[in-house]
Amino acid sequence: MNEDHFRERFYPRTRRSVPAAREFARRALADWSFGEARTQDALLCVSELATNAVRHGVPPGRGFLLRLHRAGEEDHLVRIEVHDSGPGCPRVADPAGDGDERGRGLLLVGAVADKWGVADRNPGKIVWCEVASRVHTAVCSMHVCDNAHHGHLAD
């Protein structure tokens, strides 16, 4: 794939990787003239998915891959994928939970992305979402992970 429709970067398991991934995505979206109306939504999704990978999905000594695809009619859609090698399947926190601010990342992704879900990879998983440059109704395409051990990745 060429850089006009696809970008990816690998990040280590550190907190500094989250703002770096967000900036990488911001530059890609600007290069693609994605549109300011939904750029902030896409960047929020990048931040939340990268944070989940760093906190819950990436084993010590490893990192995660951020992959961005531009697609759709007239390229008005971006697919954001975060690949990690950790076990477990993400879970969405209960919105009526105990008031803890942690565990809300996938709720935010579900609220602003048009679609999102999880796919298996060996090892680990891919947590992805799609954001169109125009607002649509969000759809969860959550895949039930085949892994027997389910990690908590809702944050």
C-alpha positions, 0 to 999 in steps of 0.5 A: 500500500502506498502512503497516500492511503496507508500509514503505520508506526510501531511504538514501545510500551511507554506512556510517551507513546500515546501522545506520539501516536496521536501526533502521528495520526494528526499529521496523517489526517492533515496530509489526507485532508480528512476534515476538521469536523471529525479529526478530533473524534479520530484522534480521541480514538487513537488516544484511547486505543493506544492507552489501552494497548499500553496499559493492558494489551502490551506485555513488558518489553514489547510494543504496539503497532498503530495502522491507519487506512484511508478508504471509503467513497472519495477517501472520506473514511479512516480505519484506525487499528492498534495491534498488540501481542497481549492476551485477552479481549477488550471489554466495555465498562458498564456506563452505570458503573461505580463512578470510577473514571478509568475503564471508559476508553471503549465507551468513548470510542463507541460514542465517537467512531462509526464502527469499532471491533476486535479481531484476533491475531497471533499473538494478541489482537487488533482493536479497530475503529472507523471514523468517517469525515461525516457523522454517521450512526455508530455500530459495534462490530465487536468480535468475541475473542477466541482466547480463553483468558480475557484481560480487562482492556476497557480503559 
